[in-house]
Every structure is written in C-alpha cells, then in structure tokens.
Amino acid sequence: MKDNQNDLYETSDLGIAAYFIVKGQQLISAEKRPGRYSFTFLGKDECQKLAVGYVNTEFSHFDAALKNLKSLIK
C-alpha cells in the first residue's frame, strides 16, 4: 500500500462513503475514531470528482433526509 499513499482519499462522511462504494471505488479501510468515522478509498482523483458530483444526486438528498429524521428523534 506504500505505493498508493498519494492516491488515497479519506472521508468521515458516511453518505459519501456509501456513494463511493455504489460507484465502484475500492474501500481500503474503515475505522471508528473518537467522535467520527474514517473511510479511506483508493483513487483520489476519481473520489474528488465523485464527491463534487455527489451534491447533485438523489443519494445526497436521501442522506440529508436521514440526517433530518435522526435529528427529530434525538
């Protein structure tokens, strides 16, 4: 994995991580850190493009609805 260190993309956003998986990006690691999650994917450039495009998808609307519902029951 040392050769790929510069080609990694990390996110703590569960919705974006799920979107990357649906789009075929390779998940390298998933961790729970204090107060947040961490997901690391191979293919930094492609992940950056997908992250920008994510905002205009139904996936982001679904993720926002989930977050709103969670906040209603806290």
Secondary structure, 3 states (H helix, E strand, C coil): CHHHHHHEEEECCHHHHHHHHHCCCEEEEEEEECCEEEEEEECHHHHHHHHHHHCCCHHHHHHHHHHHHHHHCC
